[in-house]
Amino acid sequence: MRRPLVPILIAAVVFLVAVLLATQGGKKVATTPPPATPIPQASFVPGLPTPTESVLPGMPPLLNPTNIYAADAANQFSPTVKGYPSLIYVPNTLSNSVDVIDPKTDQIVEHFAVGKDPEHVVPAWDLKTLYVTSDEGNSLTPIDASTGRPGPAIRVEDPYNLYFTPDGQYAIVVAERLKELNFANPSTWQVTHSLPVPCKGVDHIDFSADGTYLLATCEFGGNLIKVDVATQQVVASLQLPSKGRTLAQPQDIKLSPDGKTFYVADMTAGGVYLVNGATMTQEGFLPTGKNAHGLYVSRDAQDLYVANRGSGSVSVVSFANRQVAATWSIPGGGSPDMGGVSADGSVLWLSGRYNSEVYGFNTTTGALVARIPVGSGPHGLCVYPQPGRYSLGHTGILR
């Protein structure tokens, strides 16, 4: 039987309006995340799916299942970054600027203004672009990594930090102020799914070895949350121990080379918690120093460098025995924060958050080999280029 024409025309108009509303360029669109694959329920957050057990489709396979950092060995560059200038990019949160340092001379060779409160300099998944995340300025400033030159700012809402899913399909904008993880198209920056999170002060992220889930730290809630990457949903939470009436303050997070344990820096406890991401249970704690903050893996994947911002030191944690093997102190004190390891693994570069300077530590001797004045409030500096095949974000989580 022929259907009446008017209802058909009305339905068509409604459909077209919906499409137009869902594709407005540059605006956040509340859409439904990718359909979830049916997964058996476990003892996680009630009513939410548990993570999948398979490797995330589209993720480049691990080179070595027992060492997720096998692609990050000294000077093992991707062909993509061949010929890129070796530089250190320093975002100055209080100066609203970026200082660019030549590590060969320890001199600032470039300086440019960016949006208000630049927090991190983040390599894109494809390694070609660096993004300066200015959360109060609601912008990303792209830097052409082949030249070190900045481009026009991109309007993005509250980008405190920035990550990329292991398959390269989504950028994850960490909107700390809004308490959201916003999954966006990394080319157009159109948000396709905005995920509200039960996480006060969502800050830092790392991914499981198989790429199927991520753990995010909640600085002001004292907990970690687990997000299924495929379904883009929160599936579990873990509250870290308080110190008296003071909540834990988890900061940076890094996965062990064997993919079994997440190391979580905690400013309140002054050390790193060891967390099993599969079961979301705490397995141990290592004291390192006051206000433990940034975490970085050595080029040989043997050690974890822990920046103790409050004690002006760096602790070297051995992955093999889960113990502090050495402590490097800054002469006269300092505030080591965020950074990265040089491409050859010989120097650990860290920002001095409260001292307007950048530190370079010799990773063999622990000696301070560089102390460079920069702008005010330096934070998530990026050493670039780095070894690795693709970037998961932050100041350089490459695999």
C-alpha positions in Angstrom: 0.0 0.0 0.0 1.4 3.5 -0.9 2.3 5.6 2.2 1.0 9.2 2.5 3.4 11.7 1.1 3.3 14.3 3.9 4.6 12.1 6.7 7.4 11.0 4.5 8.4 14.6 3.8 8.2 15.5 7.5 10.5 12.5 8.4 13.0 13.5 5.7 13.2 17.1 7.0 13.7 15.9 10.6 16.5 13.6 9.5 18.3 16.4 7.6 18.0 18.8 10.6 19.5 16.1 12.8 22.4 15.6 10.5 23.1 19.3 10.3 23.0 19.7 14.1 25.4 16.8 14.6 28.0 18.1 12.1 28.5 21.7 13.1 32.2 22.3 12.6 34.2 23.2 15.7 31.4 22.6 18.2 31.1 19.9 20.7 28.4 17.4 19.7 26.9 15.0 22.2 26.8 11.8 20.2 26.6 8.1 21.0 29.9 6.3 21.3 30.7 3.4 19.1 28.4 0.4 19.8 29.7 -1.9 22.5 30.5 -5.5 21.8 28.7 -7.7 24.3 31.1 -8.4 27.2 30.6 -10.7 30.2 30.0 -8.6 33.4 32.4 -8.7 36.3 32.8 -6.9 39.6 33.3 -3.4 38.1 31.1 -0.3 38.1 27.5 -1.6 38.2 25.6 -1.3 34.9 28.7 -0.6 32.8 30.6 -3.0 30.4 33.9 -4.5 31.3 36.9 -4.1 29.0 37.4 -6.4 26.1 40.1 -9.0 26.3 41.3 -8.8 22.7 43.9 -6.3 21.2 42.4 -3.0 20.1 41.7 -3.4 16.3 43.9 -1.1 14.2 46.6 -0.8 16.9 50.2 -1.4 15.5 51.3 -4.8 17.0 53.9 -4.8 19.8 57.4 -5.5 18.6 58.1 -7.4 21.8 55.2 -8.7 24.1 57.6 -8.6 27.1 58.7 -5.0 26.4 56.1 -2.5 25.3 58.9 0.1 24.9 60.9 -2.0 22.4 60.3 0.6 19.7 61.6 3.4 22.0 65.3 2.2 22.2 68.0 4.8 21.8 68.0 6.6 18.5 65.5 4.2 17.0 63.6 6.8 15.0 60.6 6.4 12.8 61.3 7.3 9.1 58.6 9.9 9.6 60.9 12.1 11.8 64.0 11.7 9.8 65.7 15.1 9.5 63.6 16.7 12.2 65.5 19.2 14.3 66.4 18.0 17.8 64.8 20.6 20.2 63.2 20.9 23.6 59.8 22.7 23.7 59.0 24.3 27.1 55.4 25.6 27.8 55.5 28.4 30.3 52.1 28.3 32.1 52.4 31.8 33.7 54.1 33.5 30.7 51.7 32.1 28.1 54.6 31.2 25.9 56.8 28.5 24.6 60.6 28.5 24.8 62.5 26.3 22.4 65.9 25.0 23.5 68.7 23.6 21.4 70.1 20.7 23.6 73.5 20.9 21.9 74.1 24.4 23.1 71.7 24.7 26.1 70.4 27.9 24.6 66.9 29.2 23.8 66.7 29.5 20.0 63.0 30.4 19.6 60.3 31.9 21.7 56.6 32.4 20.8 53.3 33.3 22.5 50.5 30.8 22.8 47.0 30.7 24.5 46.5 31.3 28.2 48.0 28.7 30.6 49.9 26.3 28.3 50.3 23.0 30.2 51.9 20.4 27.8 53.6 20.0 24.5 52.2 16.8 22.9 53.4 14.8 19.9 50.5 13.7 17.5 49.9 10.1 16.9 51.5 10.3 13.4 54.6 12.1 14.9 54.4 15.0 12.5 52.9 17.7 14.7 53.3 18.9 18.3 50.3 20.5 20.1 50.6 23.1 22.9 47.6 22.6 25.2 46.4 25.9 26.6 43.4 24.9 28.8 42.4 28.4 30.0 42.9 29.7 26.5 40.7 26.9 25.1 43.2 26.3 22.3 45.8 24.0 20.8 48.8 25.6 19.1 50.2 23.2 16.4 53.9 23.2 15.8 55.3 21.7 12.6 57.8 19.3 14.1 59.9 19.3 10.9 60.7 23.0 11.3 59.8 23.8 15.0 57.6 26.7 13.8 54.1 27.3 15.3 50.9 27.6 13.3 47.5 29.3 13.9 45.7 28.2 17.1 42.9 25.7 16.9 39.8 26.3 19.1 39.4 23.3 21.5 37.6 23.5 24.8 39.6 23.1 28.0 42.6 21.1 26.7 44.6 20.5 29.9 46.2 17.5 28.4 46.0 15.5 25.2 46.3 11.8 24.2 45.6 9.6 21.2 44.0 6.2 21.1 46.4 3.4 20.1 44.8 2.9 16.8 45.2 6.6 15.9 41.4 7.1 15.4 40.7 9.5 18.2 42.4 12.4 20.0 41.4 12.4 23.7 41.1 15.9 25.0 41.5 15.8 28.8 39.2 18.6 29.9 40.1 18.8 33.6 37.9 21.8 34.4 34.9 20.3 32.7 35.5 16.8 34.2 35.3 15.2 30.7 37.3 13.1 28.3 36.4 14.4 24.9 37.0 12.0 22.0 37.7 14.0 18.9 38.6 13.6 15.2 42.4 14.3 15.3 42.2 16.1 11.9 39.1 18.3 12.3 39.0 18.4 16.1 35.3 17.8 16.0 34.2 16.1 19.3 32.4 12.9 18.5 31.8 11.7 22.0 32.0 13.7 25.3 32.5 11.4 28.3 31.7 12.9 31.7 34.0 11.2 34.2 33.6 10.6 38.0 37.1 12.1 38.4 37.9 15.4 40.1 41.0 16.8 38.4 41.4 14.3 35.6 45.0 14.8 34.5 47.2 12.0 33.1 46.6 8.8 31.2 48.3 5.7 30.0 47.1 2.7 28.0 47.2 -1.0 28.5 49.6 -3.0 26.5 46.8 -4.3 24.2 45.3 -0.9 23.9 41.9 -1.9 25.0 41.7 0.3 28.1 43.2 3.4 29.7 43.7 4.4 33.3 43.4 8.1 34.1 44.5 9.8 37.3 42.1 12.1 39.4 44.3 14.6 41.2 41.6 16.1 43.4 39.6 13.0 43.9 42.4 10.7 45.0 41.4 7.9 42.6 42.0 6.3 39.2 39.4 5.5 36.6 39.4 2.8 33.9 38.0 3.6 30.5 37.2 1.0 27.8 38.7 2.4 24.6 36.3 0.7 22.2 33.1 1.7 24.0 34.5 5.0 25.4 32.9 4.3 28.8 34.1 4.3 32.4 34.2 0.7 33.6 36.0 0.8 37.0 37.4 3.1 39.6 40.1 2.6 42.3 40.5 4.9 45.4 44.1 5.3 46.5 44.9 5.5 50.2 44.6 8.9 52.0 47.1 10.3 54.4 45.1 11.2 57.4 42.4 13.5 56.2 44.3 14.4 53.0 43.3 12.6 49.9 45.8 11.0 47.6 46.9 13.2 44.7 47.8 10.9 41.8 49.7 12.6 39.0 51.6 10.9 36.1 51.1 7.3 35.3 53.2 4.8 33.3 52.9 1.2 32.4 55.7 -1.3 33.2 57.6 -2.7 30.2 56.0 -6.1 30.7 52.5 -4.5 30.5 51.4 -5.9 33.9 51.8 -2.9 36.3 50.9 0.7 36.2 53.1 3.0 38.2 51.2 6.0 39.6 53.1 9.0 41.1 51.3 10.4 44.2 52.1 13.9 45.6 50.5 13.3 48.9 52.2 10.0 49.6 55.5 11.1 48.1 56.1 8.0 45.9 54.6 5.7 43.4 51.7 3.2 43.8 51.9 -0.1 41.8 48.5 -0.9 40.4 47.2 -3.9 38.5 45.1 -2.5 35.7 43.4 -5.7 34.9 41.9 -6.2 38.3 42.1 -2.6 39.5 43.9 -3.4 42.7 46.8 -1.8 44.4 49.8 -4.1 44.6 52.4 -2.0 46.4 53.9 1.4 47.1 57.5 2.8 46.8 58.4 6.0 48.6 60.6 8.2 46.4 60.4 11.9 47.6 58.1 14.8 48.4 55.5 15.6 45.8 56.3 12.8 43.3 55.1 14.0 40.0 56.5 13.1 36.6 57.4 9.5 35.4 59.7 8.6 32.5 61.0 5.3 31.2 64.7 4.9 30.4 65.6 4.1 26.8 66.7 0.6 27.7 63.4 0.1 29.6 65.2 -0.9 32.7 64.4 2.0 34.9 61.7 4.5 35.8 62.7 8.1 36.5 60.5 9.7 39.2 60.6 13.5 39.5 60.1 14.5 43.1 58.9 18.1 42.7 58.9 19.0 46.4 62.3 17.6 47.3 64.2 18.7 44.3 65.3 15.3 43.3 64.8 12.4 40.9 64.5 8.8 42.0 65.6 5.9 39.8 63.3 2.9 40.2 64.4 -0.5 38.9 61.6 -2.3 37.1 63.3 -5.6 37.8 63.2 -5.5 41.6 60.7 -2.7 42.1 63.1 -0.8 44.3 64.7 2.7 44.3 68.2 2.2 42.9 69.4 5.8 43.1 68.4 9.3 43.9 69.7 12.4 42.1 69.5 15.7 43.9 69.6 19.2 42.4 72.4 21.3 44.0 70.7 24.1 45.9 67.3 22.6 45.4 64.7 22.9 42.6 61.3 21.8 41.5 61.6 19.0 38.8 58.3 18.4 37.2 57.6 17.1 33.7 59.7 16.3 30.6 61.3 13.5 28.8 64.5 11.5 28.0 66.8 12.5 25.2 66.8 10.4 22.0 70.0 8.7 22.9 69.0 8.1 26.5 71.9 10.1 28.0 70.0 13.0 29.5 66.7 13.3 31.4 65.2 16.8 30.7 62.7 18.2 33.3 61.0 21.5 33.8 61.6 23.4 37.1 58.0 24.3 37.8 58.5 26.9 40.5 62.0 28.0 39.6 61.6 29.2 35.9 64.2 26.8 34.7 64.9 23.5 32.9 67.1 20.8 34.2 69.2 18.2 32.4 70.4 15.1 34.3 73.1 12.7 33.1 71.3 9.4 33.2 74.6 7.5 33.9 76.0 9.5 36.8 72.9 11.4 37.9 74.8 14.7 37.8 73.0 17.9 36.8 74.6 18.8 33.5 72.2 21.7 32.5 70.2 24.4 34.2 68.6 26.7 31.8 66.5 29.8 32.6 63.1 29.9 30.9 59.7 31.6 31.3 57.5 31.5 34.3 55.8 28.3 35.4 57.4 25.8 33.0 55.4 22.5 32.9 55.1 19.7 30.4 58.1 20.1 28.2 58.7 17.8 25.2 62.0 16.5 23.9 61.6 16.0 20.2 62.0 14.0 18.1 61.9 10.8 20.1 62.3 7.1 19.1 59.1 5.2 18.5 56.5 4.4 15.9 53.5 6.4 17.1 52.5 8.6 20.0 49.9 8.1 22.6 50.2 11.7 23.7 51.3 13.6 26.8 54.9 14.8 26.6 55.8 11.7 24.6 54.4 8.2 25.3 55.7 6.5 22.2 55.4 2.8 21.3 
